[in-house]
Amino acid sequence: MTAPQAPEFNIHPNPDPASDDARAKLLADPGFGTVFTDHMAVVNYTEGKGWHNARIEARAPIQMDPASSVLHYAQEIFEGMKAYKQEDGSTALFRPEANAQRFQASAQRMAMPELPEEIFLESIRRIVETDRSWIPPGEGGALYLRPFMFASEVFLGVRPAKEYLYMVIASSVGSYFKGGAKAVTIWASQDYSRAAPGGTGAAKCGGNYAASLPAQAQAIANGCDQVVFLDAANRKWVEELGGMNLFFVMDGGRIITPPLTGTILPGITRDSIIALARGEGYDVHEEPYSFDQWRDDAESGELLETFACGTAAVVTGVGTVKSTDGEFTIGSGSTGQVTQKMRSRLVDIQRGRAPDPHGWVQKLF
Ligand SMILES: *Cc1c(COP(=O)(O)O)cnc(C)c1O
C-alpha cells in the first residue's frame, strides 16, 4: 500500500505582514480569538472536479455572493485545535488525526464532501509553519487553529451544495477564561435544548452554537459563566456545556462522563482524559448521569468534583450549578485536586514535559 500523497499547497506569502514590533505587542496579551496571523489556508471543492487549488495566502476578507448557500441553509462545519510550543523549543500538534476524522464525520452529517485526512493535516502543518512566529511565549500560550468549511455555491434551491471552500485561520491565544484556573459557575438550562436524538449534536457545526446562544445569554443574565444542557427528550440527563464535555469525580475513585449517544460532541479532550484517568487508576464510566443525582451527590458529598474540558479552555473546574430551582455547590466550590491533576497530566504531555505513552504529540519542527 502506498501512503496517500500529501497535496501540494502553493505558498503565496503575505506581501504586507505585521511588523515584529506590532506582533510582539499583540502577543503580550492575546486573550482568546481576537489576534489573527498573517496567513490562511484555502482549498476549493467543486462537484466533479473534487478538491483543488490548495494554497496558503495572505489572510483577507472573502468575497461572497449574497446567494451563497451557506448564508441561507447553513452548511458549515469547523474544528478547533492548537499548536503548542514544547519545553525543548519545538512546535507540536496534539492528536491532529482525530480532528481530521471528526471533520469528516461532521461533513457527512451535514451532507458535505469529506476532506481527505491528508489535505486536512497538510493544511494545518503549512499554516503553523508559515505563521510560527505568532505562537505566544509563556504558559498557556498557543496557536489556536480554526479549520472550517462552508457551502459557497450560488444557489437558493434546497439540496447539498456543489461548491465548498475549506479554510484554516490561526489565532494567537492565551488562557480561554479570564481569571485563569478559577472554577466556573454554570447555568442549567430548562428552556433550551442543544441537541436532540437524530439531530446534529455530534457534529461540530456552527448551527449548534447559534442555537445555544440564548441559553448562554440566560446563563450570563443569571450571573453564570457557562450553560449546561440537559437531554432534549427527558430534560433529565446531564449532557455537556455549550462547547465543553463534563466529568463527575465521585468519592472512592469513580469518574463518570456522559456517553456518546449522538447528542454529545465527541471531544478529543474528553477521550484523552478518559485514557489518562484510567491510567491513573480511576474507574471511569461512560454512563448517563441525571441532574437530580448530580444535585443529590453534591449535597451528600458523594460527588467530590465536576470539571469541563475542551481544547480551548483545556480543563476547568465547575464550582456552582444554578437553575430556576435554586443552586448547589460542588465540594468547596473551587477547583478540586483531581481536576487539577488531570489538567496537569494533559498539559504536561501537550507541552512535552511528560512522556507521551499514547503517541498523541506530533512534533512539526
Ligand atoms: C469542540 C467541542 C467540544 C470539545 O471538543 P475538543 O475536541 O475536546 O476540543 C465539546 N463540546 C462541544 C459542543 C464542542 O463543539
The ligand as an ORCA input file, in Angstrom:
! r2SCAN-3c Opt
* xyz 0 1
  C     -15.486     21.266     20.296
  C     -16.491     20.893     21.318
  C     -16.155     20.191     22.494
  C     -14.724     19.863     22.870
  O     -14.053     19.089     21.919
  P     -12.461     19.004     21.959
  O     -12.119     18.109     20.826
  O     -12.093     18.429     23.269
  O     -11.946     20.387     21.807
  C     -17.166     19.840     23.362
  N     -18.450     20.158     23.109
  C     -18.820     20.839     22.005
  C     -20.247     21.154     21.790
  C     -17.845     21.229     21.080
  O     -18.223     21.903     19.985
*
